[in-house]
Amino acid sequence: MQNENSSLGIIINDSRKKLGLSQEALAEKADVSLSTIQRIEKRYCETEIFYFKNVGKGFRN
């Protein structure tokens, strides 16, 4: 599971940067805390589907 979380964190980080979003902006749009985005991107936490659903909302216009 750790390897999957690492890959997802990298994808989220790359996608956020390509869209020109700060971690703060993505967190606000996704309705999660800044620390959640930071932990996901740094792969320090076991992520849950709930967070990925919300983070996905942050990439929509």
N, C-alpha and C positions, 0 to 999 in steps of 0.2 A: 504493500500500500504506500509506503514512503516514496518509492520510485514514481508511482502514479501522481502523487501529490506534488513532487518536484516538477514533473512535466507540466502539470496544470498551472502551477505557479509561474513557470517560465512563459507559458502561453499567455496568461493574463497580463504579466508584466510587459511582454512584447506588444500585445494588442493595445494596451493602455498607452504606451509610448507612441505607437504608430498613429493613434487618434489624437495625440497631443494632450492627453488628460493627465493631470497630476493624481497622485494617490488620493489626495483630499477630495478632488472633484469626482473621481470614480466612487469613492466611499459614499459621498453625498447622493450621487445618482442611484447607487445600488441600495441605499438605505441600510448600510452597515457602518460600523465604526472604522475610523482610519486604521486603528491597530489591527483590525481583522484583515484589511487589504495588505498591510505590511507583513503580517504573519503568513498569509497565503503566498505572497510573492517571495518571501524569504524561506518558505517551506518549513517553518518552525512548528506548525500545528497540523493535526489531523483534521483535514477539512471535511465539511459535511455538505451534502447536496443542497441544503437550504441556502448556504452561503453562495454556492455557485449559481443558483437560480437568481438570487438577488444581484450578484455581481454581473450576471448576464444582462440584467435590466440596465445596468450602468453604461453598457455599450450601445444602447438604443438612443436614437435622437430624441 
